[in-house]
Amino acid sequence: KELTNKDYMTRVLKLLLTVLAAVLAIGCVQCPEELNGKRIGEPQFEEYAGVFRLYPAADLRCGDAPDGYTPCYITHYGRHGSRYVIDANQYEDVLNVLKTAAADDKLTPLGQSVYERYDEVYPLLKWREGELSRIGVEQHKLIAKRMYWSYPEIFRNNPRVEAITSMLSRTMMSMTSFCESLMEEDVKLDIHQEATIKNIRPLNPFTVQSELVPEDEKRYIKGTNTLWWESFSEFMHNTIKTEDFIARIFTDSAYAASVCKPLKFMRDLYYVAVHFHGTDQCDVSLADAFTEEEIKALWECDNAKYYMERGPGINPVYPSEQYGVYVLEDFIDRAVEDLAQDRPVVRLRFGHDGCMMVLYTVMGLPGWSDPAKDYSDIKNVWHNYNVPMASNVQMVFYRGRQPDDILVRLYINEKVQAMPFEPVGDCFYRWEDVLAGYTDVIKTGKEKLSSWK
């Protein structure tokens, strides 16, 4: 049947309106509010849990683009989610001390209660050291969903999603969980995942496989043989008071000293306790084994150790924090390549807490590059609890009406983060300034590492 001009125009108009509605929907999609303010797991200790803290709540960022700009690119680095303790000896050593003391009837009522609670859940912890927990999986799923719904302009425009991970099960599972969550929102997403040593340098420049740290320089970075360990150990013994803790757990302090090293046992129990909230089966708490002051002191020493290993350090003899330039270099180089593509790119990386700390330090971010006068001052300038389990950094790019008019905004744990450049509006920065500034940082950092003697 032939169409009249009126019918033809009506159909064309309806088609145009449908297309227009679809286009507008890309930028005006209704964000699912239930993703806001949500947190996975029941936290214990909070900041005093340090890097073992549960990932905090966050909100969607729909419509964060300044007028005249559209989100066009995301580049990201995420720490693995909540896990079991890395050192299996900590699980076993704590149990053996408590078990021996219980057999010798040397535990106080509180000590006996701590032992019974721990003994009950120990079989659920054994052999799982370093593994990602189900809580860790869900953390990344939630972060991925918020990323997807925060930037419909990118995810509904056929992006290429490139994901890489370090070669540990907890990071590989974190990557897989994140990508699976994105595909739950859009099964047609073009996602490429890689787990290979060839990507290790920008994910973990400290690992042996990266071949970046000379063998004779490793002792300057981490461990009891570092040049700063003796002074740190002295600070730790002066800061963490074991006497009241031992008296709270054991009936005889002399006996306690015969079955354990009090400071080591106290620290081991602390690390076991602050991991409980991130494991799958353990809804028990051992927090009552410590006073608030003891927990604070234990965190302060753990925080100081990270500052010496991955931060600016106190009178540092080795520029270990400069290894962060290899992570930063990947952010910068990949951004240059990805922004030149004819389709959006989302670049995901999955790695570790210390690598994020050195990245933040060389980036000159507030709270990560300040010098401390001494060990007791570190807690005032550096807070390792800002890199909790599943911590992430997202650098989001926004393109204006001209292809080369690009702004950048940085988010840490999905919260806006200032950068050391001249802002344009509320923490937006011109890409040309960020590119030039961090290119200089990378060059200087490599020179510091190569010229160290």
Steps between C-alpha positions, in 0.01 A plus 500: 500500500637839400580750771365850479744786558334558835545135609858500380588814694325364809708181493822692441420731788430204732829339397693821565337541839591139590863555400510831689357336812764225482779755462371706791464186710873436473571819689188499720477138610337450836764383746405222745502677837535175695870499404555811711638485852533121490780313676595134480566332835475606864807708588703463816779732621437740204806729452703302752468202266737685264532336159273219625207740533182409311435712193285800601164599358487720188244654266436516127648792309233554234521839335836602642617639163540879477282689251604436142697185582420129473673206675711321240763282676569327832837367614512313830714308751330287763631307795369147547200467727488370858712192554633261759836575666800451274723328755353162600741493795302778667185287509691200631731680742210675675313171536803311632575760770139510620461122479817437701401753767150355522642149550721635779205686657680833459227701329279756670122475444536751215800311362303175512208666321731637229653155457164324472368751246814477293528121523144469368567697182862396440403204274323753275819706470762229460649460150328815376785747554499781243176389334228740392186459708141517381483843662795600279313378193188699588702815568628505143160416357348801673779736394463381140125560501547854632760567231265373229202706613709811570613523138225386260652732238797261487349160571209540257726609217667165420816542711798265490571385857861396558572328833835371631603348831803393698562126521334417832167328546355784708568763233394273214172423676452871571539578129262222400240612755521860381463406133220252567312775680536733202363226274205452734407855406570454128576156363617649169793688650831439321723392791856367472664350811868410533701332775859488379845590628554734207266751669661482844707822503212748521314270740777412746842652422642349821448136410793289378338445160496873427883497495503863614654473847868400490575199719751688717248780567204292619616509859456876505129476432332249732569258784700471818831556319416851383715782631200652680372185670703537819366849572150393399520197729598723788203727427270198484616363837453842658156554347329163544463420870463126547482473880128567550408298193696195619347531848155512342553175306736297722493435875880501520711748301820300557329193360374703202856609423606135499246396234510810277669830431242738647532769232488252214200319648316827554566615144409159353169498686434857382555405134280192536227702672487785247467249216196327646248749364623436145480120507200297395410293802630704791232715657679477834707784643818498704494876555446460873852358533632855460433842646440789263841642587669170417321477164601858425865425582500183289356690204746787549795264466351319201433839339858614569640184340309572180628858502857372513446227238273678250500866595741792530671346806701675770846604385466243220816345362325339206225653280273194504187712461624604155405157365153648486602674178468167316133482601450868414676455165246238398215735590649778289618296199179299473290816528684657205434188292142441613382858452608476135270205434174534307300335780501535880741295709475390864836384634503292818797383708495273806789492744608582854493756779870591509501567125213743543685676782812562292277616215328756724836610641660576163176663381542749784150443634402660832570271794744277312818698445539706820821459702484381861735638766532163676317171541245645742412768243419254221142451620442872441605501133433147368198271540519152354130440571429714192607194298245251636412168346367555143640853502509658156609807309302613196619771265201616293539704181243742356508631143368841401367615166849496351681161486809632679303678774526237775457529876605241761358425842650260755303280738644294785259247646236673286552835673635811321874550556697819435813485283803733511398705195300817436134392516226591257190511716454241774807274476495478119839535332608557144642182350787692343609620847470152653687343208787751514525496880503124544731444203756707692430303820560171318827623350625633836399184687686273261808721528488475882485121483776464241737744668469363853821363646 
